[in-house]
Amino acid sequence: MNLRVPTLLALLLAGSLVTGLSAGATGAPAGAAAKEGYTLGPGDTIDILVVGDQDLSRAVTIKPEGTIDLPLVGEVTAAGKTTSQLAADLTKRYSRYLVAPSITVAVREFRVDRIYVLGQVNRPGEFQIRPGVGALELLASAGGPTDRADLAKATIIRGKTETIDLDLHDAIAKSKSPDVKLEPGDVLFVPAADKRIVILGQVNRPGAYDFLEGQRVSNLLAGAGGVTPQAAPQRAFIVRGGEQIPVDVQKVLTGDTEANMPLEAGDMMVVPESQDRIAVLGAVNRPGTYPYDQVKPMKLIDAIGLAGGQQAELGDLSQVGIVRLVGGKTKTISADLGRALSGKDMSQNLPLQPGDVVYVPEKGMTLNKAAQFFNVLSFVKYVFGIF
């Protein structure tokens, strides 16, 4: 049933747009920079200054689990502390290695807690959240619903497993937001009242598509142009009503008929972004970390290509190393990639796994000599915590 925005929602729009959320804002919550007792959290970027030791001083971003990785002291919990509390904690930890260390911590860039509105609203997108905001205020900030919106079937998507049904049509009639506390990262999805299906995330053409009887996951993926290299196809899911249904897109793409489930009108499929990465370091042109392609398994040649190839006259491809973390311990695998590139021995083009560190030594530097310059386990943690 097509719904129109009633007078009540128009009033909510006027009030919320004046005092409510600010779409597309890029700064921290109002006044955060001025608060002396600001509590650190995931997404904050902080400067750590170890006075007199430039190598230990650095800028780091607090990871989603609330920790940072630092040389010597390893993983440290930063979320939930003030900058002075974290500085005191680091001073204590570094005292085991340094004489009377002096350490300061300052916030370089404040996190922005965001919430998203998608589906049948006039201005879908991300919004900066403020304390106490309700679903109706959020809807108003997104320009209100379109004429095709099915407000009675709105949904909050929270994390990977939780969905909350919202009857916004009833909420508008009662002039009261549903009793649901919104949290950073929530997605408010307003479905269409007609027969459409939606696909979002890491696909080449995300959006809404007309639903045809008999459609399956493979049909929707084809219409959306397939998944991107950054996709995590094995973690995809379909939101149907108040339920999240896992769907292994990787199996669908390989022709698995059981995984290729039928779709229903109003379904929303989400293909999340992969957090899996590899690192390519040493004598390459663009050392750094790169997304691991879940769709097409990566090999050594792929990794070296991502890093712009070896440095001419410097990199030694005859003894490329793969540093891999297995069961909390590191394992180093050597390969003669030069033989693979010349076509003499393709078995040297070894497959990679998420979290691998590929190291191309300089000519004259063996892998054993390179290992003398760093602790391998700390090195792996450093690479994926700092880059």
Secondary structure, DSSP 8 states (H G I E B T S, - for coil): ------HHHHHHHHHHHHHS--BT--S-STTGGG-TT----TT-EEEEEETT-TTT-EEEE--TTSEEEETTTEEEE-TT--HHHHHHHHHHHHTTTSSS--EEEEEEE----EEEEEESBSS-EEEE--TT--HHHHHHHTT-B-TTB-GGGEEEEETTTEEEEE-HHHHHHHT---S----TT-EEEE-BSSSEEEEEESBSS-EEEE--TT-BHHHHHHHTT-B-TTB-GGG-EEEETTEEEE--HHHHHTT-TTTS-B--TT-EEEE-B---EEEEEESBSS-EEEE--SSS--BHHHHHHHTTSB-TTTB-GGGEEEEEEETTEEEEEEE-HHHHHTTS-GGGS-B--TT-EEEE-BTT--HHHHHTTS-HHHHHHHHHHH-
